[in-house]
Amino acid sequence: MREAHPRERTVGMEWYASDADGVGGRLRTHPEDFRVREVETVEAAPVDGDPGDYAHLLVRATLRGWDTNDFAARLSDALGMSRERVSWAGTKDKHAVTTQLFSLQGVSAQQVPDVNDAEVEVVGRLGRALQFGDLAGNDFSVRVRDLACDTEVARERVSAVTDALAEFGGDGTDGESERAVGVPNYFGHQRFGSRRPVTHTVGLHVVRGEWREAVLAYCGSPAETEPEETQEARAVVDGEAASDDPDWQRALDAIPGYLRYERSMLHRLAEGTEEGEREADRFRRALEAVPSNLQRLFVNAAQSYAFNRIVSERLRRGVPLARPVEGDVVCFADRSLDEAFGVPDTSREQRVTERRVGVMEKHCARGRAFVTAPLVGTETDLGEGEPGEIEREVLDDLDLAPEDFSLPGAFDSTGTRRAVLVRTRLDAEVDEDGATFDFALPRGSYATVLLREFLKSDPLEL
């Protein structure tokens, strides 16, 4: 195996599945270079359905250069309502052209606002808000420009990587122009913050009950990869935090307006301590100033980091991802989804005993089941044998245990399990202007985790 880029190793992605050299290049030179469209699963009632029974308007938005959270905030501002009334099924990247669903509670079709760089189509009405994961997956078409090698070399390298990924985790079948390939189902770098990957650090502090450290990790801790203005502002936060009598108003004044979540936290600190409030509770209240979905994201990022570490340790030890070994926890496929977008149904779990290894290997090879690792939470049962040993070692190293995730409010998590391998059918073409990759992935899997195998470059260029 080939060691990953140093920036990727900081978020637990320690290996490439392919040893072949990459083509380098850049993603998202233009938003149109990275196109993603949700594969939808929700069925909507007609637009003129009874708002009493169907209180949520469903819209399909095609966004150019919009972060999902920012677009939701723009919609809620334009509609004069809480952002908690805007929901979506999956978070998408800002530097892309994306097509995805949103639900708007208590909104009529006539109220949908015009938003720059967005085409919003009313689809119908729902009886509930969209929930995260209300999609089968995503279709991607990605253009890579400014390759680091000439066209012929690039073709050779793309072919070599494709062959390696087909051997690593493909299902053994090929289409006319597509190849079946597999990669470790890592959480991509952007899960943790593309330019300043601290989301998991915040989450780890939360799970350990270190509320002050969590707030300061988010508001302070400047990174050399972010603009100088924000580095200087975060340095002010760190300076105040280190003083005997922090002036949180001064820290707030230093933070530019576009860092609105940092400002929300610091504003609560600047308001002072409520009567009878402990210091830890004061910082927890500051962290709760951000939207509930971001609060959950902090803990989810900590879970994702632990998952990446577990997958990387399996790879280091040579424990397979495509087939189970004794002690693994295998989940059968969600039967409600098309096979191309298969994900584990965590209610249909099977522990792999020595006697059942052969049977479960066949199920996994045919895409009927998945080898999994935990996204640890209060209801997590760890594996046995070597897989369980790996899981326990990683959690011990991170000073985490399932019971630690019994947390207040939106920070609480019961946990789940996730496939350690993701497969797709890939169509890759190289020409004089770059390379194009067309593929589809199930919900929760990252396009950049596949593309990194072909580029083998700094994740900041992904």
C-alpha positions as CSV (number, residue, x, y, z in Angstrom):
1,M,0.0,0.0,0.0
2,R,1.0,3.6,-0.5
3,E,1.1,6.1,2.3
4,A,-1.4,8.9,2.0
5,H,-0.7,12.7,1.8
6,P,0.3,14.1,5.2
7,R,-2.9,16.3,5.3
8,E,-5.0,13.2,4.8
9,R,-3.3,11.4,7.6
10,T,-4.3,14.1,10.0
11,V,-8.0,13.0,9.6
12,G,-7.3,9.3,9.8
13,M,-6.9,8.6,6.0
14,E,-3.6,6.9,6.2
15,W,-3.4,4.9,3.0
16,Y,-4.2,4.7,-0.7
17,A,-5.7,1.5,-1.9
18,S,-3.6,1.7,-5.2
19,D,0.2,2.0,-5.4
20,A,0.3,3.5,-9.0
21,D,1.3,7.1,-9.5
22,G,-1.5,9.7,-9.8
23,V,-2.1,12.3,-12.5
24,G,-2.1,15.3,-10.2
25,G,-4.3,18.2,-11.5
26,R,-7.0,20.3,-9.9
27,L,-10.6,19.8,-9.2
28,R,-13.2,22.6,-9.3
29,T,-11.2,25.1,-11.4
30,H,-14.8,26.1,-12.3
31,P,-17.9,25.1,-10.4
32,E,-19.1,23.3,-13.5
33,D,-16.1,20.9,-13.3
34,F,-17.8,19.2,-10.4
35,R,-21.4,18.3,-11.0
36,V,-23.4,16.2,-8.5
37,R,-27.1,15.3,-8.6
38,E,-29.0,13.5,-5.9
39,V,-30.6,10.2,-6.7
40,E,-34.0,10.9,-5.0
41,T,-36.1,8.5,-3.0
42,V,-38.8,10.6,-1.4
43,E,-42.3,10.7,-3.0
44,A,-44.1,14.0,-2.7
45,A,-47.8,14.9,-2.6
46,P,-49.1,17.4,-5.1
47,V,-48.2,21.1,-4.6
48,D,-51.8,21.9,-3.9
49,G,-52.0,19.2,-1.2
50,D,-53.6,20.2,2.2
51,P,-50.9,22.2,4.1
52,G,-52.4,20.8,7.3
53,D,-51.5,17.3,6.3
54,Y,-48.4,18.3,4.2
55,A,-46.8,21.1,6.1
56,H,-43.5,21.0,4.2
57,L,-42.9,22.3,0.7
58,L,-40.4,20.2,-1.3
59,V,-38.2,22.1,-3.7
60,R,-35.3,20.9,-6.0
61,A,-32.5,23.4,-6.1
62,T,-29.6,23.5,-8.6
63,L,-26.9,25.6,-7.0
64,R,-23.7,27.1,-8.4
65,G,-21.1,28.0,-5.8
66,W,-23.4,27.5,-2.8
67,D,-22.6,25.7,0.4
68,T,-25.7,23.7,1.6
69,N,-25.8,25.4,5.0
70,D,-25.3,28.8,3.6
71,F,-28.1,28.3,1.0
72,A,-30.4,27.1,3.8
73,A,-29.6,30.2,5.8
74,R,-30.2,32.4,2.7
75,L,-33.6,30.8,2.2
76,S,-34.6,31.2,5.8
77,D,-33.5,34.8,5.9
78,A,-35.5,35.6,2.7
79,L,-38.5,33.9,4.1
80,G,-38.2,35.5,7.5
81,M,-38.2,32.2,9.4
82,S,-35.9,30.1,11.6
83,R,-33.3,28.1,9.7
84,E,-34.5,25.1,11.7
85,R,-37.5,25.0,9.3
86,V,-35.2,24.4,6.3
87,S,-34.1,20.7,5.9
88,W,-32.2,18.7,3.3
89,A,-31.2,15.1,2.7
90,G,-27.4,15.6,2.0
91,T,-24.8,18.2,2.4
92,K,-23.0,19.2,-0.8
93,D,-19.7,21.0,-1.6
94,K,-19.7,24.8,-2.3
95,H,-17.3,24.7,-5.2
96,A,-19.6,22.7,-7.5
97,V,-22.9,22.7,-9.4
98,T,-25.2,20.6,-7.3
99,T,-28.8,19.5,-7.6
100,Q,-30.5,18.6,-4.3
101,L,-33.8,18.6,-2.4
102,F,-34.9,21.0,0.4
103,S,-38.0,21.0,2.5
104,L,-39.5,24.3,3.8
105,Q,-41.9,24.1,6.7
106,G,-45.0,26.3,6.5
107,V,-44.1,27.8,3.1
108,S,-46.3,28.1,0.1
109,A,-45.1,27.7,-3.5
110,Q,-45.7,31.4,-4.1
111,Q,-43.4,32.4,-1.2
112,V,-40.3,30.6,-2.6
113,P,-37.7,33.4,-3.1
114,D,-35.4,34.1,-6.0
115,V,-31.7,33.5,-5.1
116,N,-28.7,34.4,-7.1
117,D,-26.9,31.4,-8.7
118,A,-29.7,29.1,-7.8
119,E,-32.5,27.6,-9.8
120,V,-35.3,26.4,-7.5
121,E,-38.1,24.2,-8.7
122,V,-41.2,23.4,-6.6
123,V,-41.7,19.6,-6.5
124,G,-44.6,19.0,-4.2
125,R,-45.4,18.7,-0.5
126,L,-44.4,16.4,2.3
127,G,-46.0,15.4,5.6
128,R,-42.6,15.7,7.4
129,A,-39.3,17.5,7.0
130,L,-36.6,15.9,4.9
131,Q,-34.2,13.9,7.0
132,F,-30.5,13.5,6.5
133,G,-30.1,10.4,4.3
134,D,-33.4,10.8,2.4
135,L,-31.7,9.9,-0.8
136,A,-30.3,6.8,-2.5
137,G,-27.0,8.4,-3.5
138,N,-25.4,10.9,-5.9
139,D,-24.5,10.9,-9.5
140,F,-21.1,12.6,-10.2
141,S,-19.4,14.0,-13.3
142,V,-16.0,15.4,-12.5
143,R,-13.5,17.2,-14.7
144,V,-9.9,17.3,-13.6
145,R,-7.7,20.0,-15.2
146,D,-4.0,20.9,-15.2
147,L,-2.7,17.4,-15.0
148,A,0.8,16.9,-13.8
149,C,1.8,14.7,-16.7
150,D,1.2,14.5,-20.5
151,T,-1.8,12.9,-22.0
152,E,-0.3,9.5,-22.7
153,V,1.2,9.1,-19.3
154,A,-2.0,10.2,-17.7
155,R,-3.9,7.5,-19.6
156,E,-1.5,4.9,-18.5
157,R,-1.7,6.0,-14.9
158,V,-5.5,6.2,-14.9
159,S,-5.6,2.7,-16.3
160,A,-3.1,1.4,-13.7
161,V,-5.1,2.9,-10.8
162,T,-8.4,1.5,-12.3
163,D,-6.9,-1.9,-12.5
164,A,-5.6,-1.7,-8.9
165,L,-9.0,-0.6,-7.6
166,A,-10.8,-3.3,-9.6
167,E,-8.6,-5.9,-7.9
168,F,-8.9,-4.2,-4.5
169,G,-12.6,-4.1,-4.3
170,G,-14.4,-4.5,-7.6
171,D,-17.2,-7.1,-8.0
172,G,-15.4,-8.9,-10.8
173,T,-17.5,-7.6,-13.6
174,D,-16.9,-5.0,-16.2
175,G,-19.1,-3.0,-18.5
176,E,-18.3,-1.9,-22.1
177,S,-16.8,1.4,-21.0
178,E,-17.1,1.1,-17.2
179,R,-15.0,-0.7,-14.6
180,A,-16.3,-2.0,-11.3
181,V,-13.9,-0.7,-8.7
182,G,-13.8,-0.4,-4.9
183,V,-12.1,2.0,-2.4
184,P,-11.9,2.3,1.4
185,N,-15.1,4.0,2.4
186,Y,-13.3,6.8,4.2
187,F,-15.0,10.0,5.3
188,G,-13.4,12.6,3.0
189,H,-11.2,15.5,4.1
190,Q,-14.1,18.0,3.7
191,R,-16.0,16.1,6.4
192,F,-13.6,17.7,8.9
193,G,-13.1,21.1,7.2
194,S,-11.2,21.3,3.9
195,R,-8.9,24.2,4.7
196,R,-9.1,24.0,8.5
197,P,-9.9,20.4,9.6
198,V,-10.9,21.0,13.2
199,T,-14.5,19.7,13.2
200,H,-13.5,16.3,14.6
201,T,-11.2,18.0,17.2
202,V,-14.2,20.0,18.4
203,G,-16.3,16.8,18.5
204,L,-13.6,14.8,20.4
205,H,-13.6,17.6,23.1
206,V,-17.4,17.5,23.2
207,V,-17.5,13.7,23.8
208,R,-14.9,14.0,26.5
209,G,-16.9,16.8,28.2
210,E,-14.3,19.4,27.5
211,W,-16.7,22.2,26.5
212,R,-14.2,25.1,26.9
213,E,-11.6,23.3,24.7
214,A,-14.3,22.6,22.2
215,V,-15.3,26.3,21.8
216,L,-11.7,27.4,21.6
217,A,-10.8,24.8,19.1
218,Y,-13.6,26.1,16.8
219,C,-13.2,29.9,17.4
220,G,-9.4,30.0,17.9
221,S,-6.7,27.7,16.6
222,P,-5.6,29.6,13.4
223,A,-4.5,27.5,10.5
224,E,-1.9,28.5,8.0
225,T,-4.2,27.4,5.1
226,E,-6.8,30.1,5.9
227,P,-6.8,33.8,5.0
228,E,-4.5,36.0,7.0
229,E,-7.4,38.0,8.3
230,T,-9.0,35.0,10.0
231,Q,-5.7,33.8,11.3
232,E,-5.1,37.1,13.0
233,A,-8.7,37.1,14.4
234,R,-8.3,33.6,15.8
235,A,-5.0,34.5,17.4
236,V,-6.9,37.2,19.3
237,V,-9.3,34.6,20.6
238,D,-6.4,32.4,21.7
239,G,-4.7,35.3,23.4
240,E,-7.8,36.2,25.4
241,A,-8.4,32.5,26.3
242,A,-4.8,32.3,27.7
243,S,-5.2,35.4,29.9
244,D,-6.3,35.4,33.5
245,D,-9.4,37.5,32.8
246,P,-10.5,36.9,29.1
247,D,-12.2,39.8,27.4
248,W,-14.6,37.9,25.2
249,Q,-16.1,41.1,23.8
250,R,-12.6,41.9,22.4
251,A,-12.4,38.5,20.9
252,L,-15.9,38.9,19.4
253,D,-14.9,42.3,17.9
254,A,-11.9,40.7,16.2
255,I,-13.9,38.0,14.4
256,P,-15.1,39.1,10.9
257,G,-18.8,39.0,10.2
258,Y,-18.6,36.1,7.7
259,L,-17.5,33.8,10.5
260,R,-21.0,33.9,11.9
261,Y,-20.9,30.6,13.9
262,E,-17.7,31.8,15.7
263,R,-19.4,35.1,16.4
264,S,-22.5,33.3,17.8
265,M,-20.4,31.4,20.3
266,L,-18.3,34.4,21.3
267,H,-21.4,36.5,21.7
268,R,-22.7,34.2,24.3
269,L,-19.4,34.2,26.1
270,A,-19.4,38.0,26.0
271,E,-22.8,38.1,27.6
272,G,-21.3,36.7,30.8
273,T,-22.2,33.9,33.1
274,E,-25.9,33.2,34.1
275,E,-26.8,33.0,37.7
276,G,-25.5,29.8,39.3
277,E,-24.0,28.7,36.0
278,R,-20.8,26.6,36.1
279,E,-17.9,27.5,33.8
280,A,-18.3,24.2,31.8
281,D,-22.0,24.9,31.3
282,R,-21.3,28.5,30.1
283,F,-19.1,27.1,27.3
284,R,-21.6,24.4,26.5
285,R,-24.2,27.1,26.1
286,A,-21.8,29.0,23.8
287,L,-21.4,25.9,21.7
288,E,-25.2,25.5,21.5
289,A,-25.5,28.9,19.9
290,V,-24.9,27.3,16.5
291,P,-27.7,25.4,14.6
292,S,-28.5,22.0,15.9
293,N,-27.3,20.3,12.7
294,L,-23.8,21.8,13.3
295,Q,-23.9,20.6,16.9
296,R,-24.6,17.1,15.6
297,L,-21.9,17.5,13.0
298,F,-19.2,18.0,15.6
299,V,-20.0,14.7,17.2
300,N,-20.5,13.0,13.8
301,A,-17.0,14.2,12.8
302,A,-15.5,12.7,15.9
303,Q,-17.2,9.4,15.0
304,S,-16.0,9.7,11.4
305,Y,-12.4,10.3,12.5
306,A,-12.5,7.2,14.7
307,F,-14.0,5.2,11.7
308,N,-11.2,6.4,9.4
309,R,-8.6,5.3,11.9
310,I,-10.2,1.9,12.2
311,V,-10.3,1.4,8.4
312,S,-6.7,2.6,8.1
313,E,-5.6,0.1,10.8
314,R,-7.4,-2.7,9.0
315,L,-5.4,-1.8,5.9
316,R,-2.1,-1.6,7.8
317,R,-2.6,-5.0,9.2
318,G,-3.8,-6.5,5.9
319,V,-7.3,-7.2,7.2
320,P,-9.6,-7.2,4.1
321,L,-12.3,-4.7,3.5
322,A,-14.1,-6.5,0.6
323,R,-14.7,-9.8,2.5
324,P,-15.3,-10.5,6.1
325,V,-13.1,-12.3,8.6
326,E,-14.0,-14.0,11.8
327,G,-15.2,-11.5,14.4
328,D,-16.5,-9.0,11.8
329,V,-20.0,-7.5,12.0
330,V,-21.7,-7.7,8.6
331,C,-24.9,-6.0,7.7
332,F,-27.2,-7.1,4.9
333,A,-28.1,-4.6,2.2
334,D,-31.0,-2.2,2.6
335,R,-33.6,-3.8,0.4
336,S,-35.5,-0.6,-0.2
337,L,-32.6,0.7,-2.4
338,D,-31.4,-0.1,-5.9
339,E,-28.4,-2.5,-5.8
340,A,-26.2,0.3,-7.3
341,F,-26.7,2.4,-4.2
342,G,-26.5,-0.4,-1.7
343,V,-25.9,0.6,2.0
344,P,-26.0,-1.5,5.1
345,D,-29.3,-2.1,6.8
346,T,-28.1,-1.8,10.4
347,S,-31.2,-3.6,11.7
348,R,-30.1,-6.7,9.8
349,E,-26.8,-7.5,11.5
350,Q,-24.8,-10.7,11.4
351,R,-21.7,-11.5,13.5
352,V,-19.2,-13.6,11.5
353,T,-18.2,-16.8,13.3
354,E,-15.6,-19.2,12.0
355,R,-18.4,-21.4,10.7
356,R,-20.2,-18.5,8.8
357,V,-17.1,-16.9,7.2
358,G,-17.6,-18.7,3.8
359,V,-21.3,-18.0,3.6
360,M,-20.9,-14.3,4.5
361,E,-18.0,-14.0,2.0
362,K,-20.4,-15.0,-0.8
363,H,-23.1,-12.4,0.3
364,C,-20.5,-9.6,0.4
365,A,-19.0,-10.6,-3.0
366,R,-22.5,-10.3,-4.5
367,G,-23.3,-7.0,-2.9
368,R,-25.9,-8.5,-0.6
369,A,-24.1,-7.6,2.5
370,F,-21.3,-5.3,3.8
371,V,-18.4,-5.6,6.1
372,T,-18.8,-2.8,8.6
373,A,-17.0,-0.8,11.3
374,P,-18.7,1.3,14.0
375,L,-19.6,5.0,14.0
376,V,-19.4,4.6,17.8
377,G,-22.3,5.7,20.0
378,T,-24.1,4.7,23.1
379,E,-25.7,1.6,21.5
380,T,-22.5,0.4,19.7
381,D,-21.5,-3.2,20.1
382,L,-17.9,-3.7,18.9
383,G,-16.7,-6.6,16.8
384,E,-14.8,-9.7,18.0
385,G,-11.5,-11.3,17.0
386,E,-9.0,-9.1,15.1
387,P,-11.6,-6.6,13.9
388,G,-12.8,-6.0,17.4
389,E,-9.3,-5.7,18.6
390,I,-8.7,-3.0,16.1
391,E,-11.8,-1.1,17.1
392,R,-10.9,-1.2,20.8
393,E,-7.3,-0.1,20.2
394,V,-8.4,2.9,18.2
395,L,-11.1,3.9,20.8
396,D,-8.6,3.5,23.6
397,D,-6.1,5.6,21.8
398,L,-8.7,8.4,21.4
399,D,-9.9,8.0,25.0
400,L,-13.4,7.2,23.8
401,A,-16.0,4.6,24.9
402,P,-19.6,4.1,23.7
403,E,-21.1,5.4,26.9
404,D,-19.3,8.8,26.4
405,F,-21.8,9.6,23.7
406,S,-24.6,10.0,26.1
407,L,-24.6,13.7,25.8
408,P,-27.1,16.6,26.2
409,G,-29.4,17.8,23.4
410,A,-28.2,17.5,19.8
411,F,-24.8,16.2,20.9
412,D,-26.2,12.8,21.9
413,S,-25.6,9.9,19.6
414,T,-26.6,6.3,19.7
415,G,-24.1,5.4,16.9
416,T,-24.5,3.1,13.9
417,R,-22.3,1.0,11.6
418,R,-20.9,1.9,8.1
419,A,-19.5,-0.2,5.3
420,V,-15.7,-0.2,5.2
421,L,-15.6,-0.5,1.4
422,V,-17.6,1.3,-1.3
423,R,-18.0,0.0,-4.8
424,T,-18.9,1.9,-8.0
425,R,-18.9,1.5,-11.8
426,L,-16.4,4.1,-13.2
427,D,-16.1,5.6,-16.6
428,A,-12.8,7.5,-16.9
429,E,-11.6,9.4,-20.0
430,V,-8.4,11.3,-20.6
431,D,-7.9,13.9,-23.3
432,E,-5.6,16.8,-24.1
433,D,-7.5,19.1,-21.6
434,G,-7.6,16.8,-18.6
435,A,-9.6,13.8,-17.3
436,T,-13.3,13.2,-16.8
437,F,-14.7,10.7,-14.2
438,D,-18.3,9.7,-14.3
439,F,-19.6,7.5,-11.4
440,A,-22.3,7.2,-8.8
441,L,-22.0,6.6,-5.1
442,P,-24.4,5.6,-2.3
443,R,-25.4,8.2,0.2
444,G,-22.7,9.1,2.7
445,S,-19.8,8.2,0.4
446,Y,-17.4,10.8,-0.9
447,A,-16.4,11.4,-4.5
448,T,-13.1,12.8,-3.4
449,V,-12.2,9.5,-1.7
450,L,-12.4,7.8,-5.1
451,L,-10.7,10.7,-7.0
452,R,-7.8,10.9,-4.5
453,E,-6.6,7.5,-5.8
454,F,-6.3,8.9,-9.3
455,L,-4.8,12.3,-8.4
456,K,-2.6,11.4,-5.3
457,S,-2.2,15.1,-4.6
458,D,-2.7,17.5,-1.7
459,P,-6.3,17.3,-0.5
460,L,-6.5,21.1,-0.8
461,E,-6.4,20.6,-4.5
462,L,-9.4,18.3,-4.3
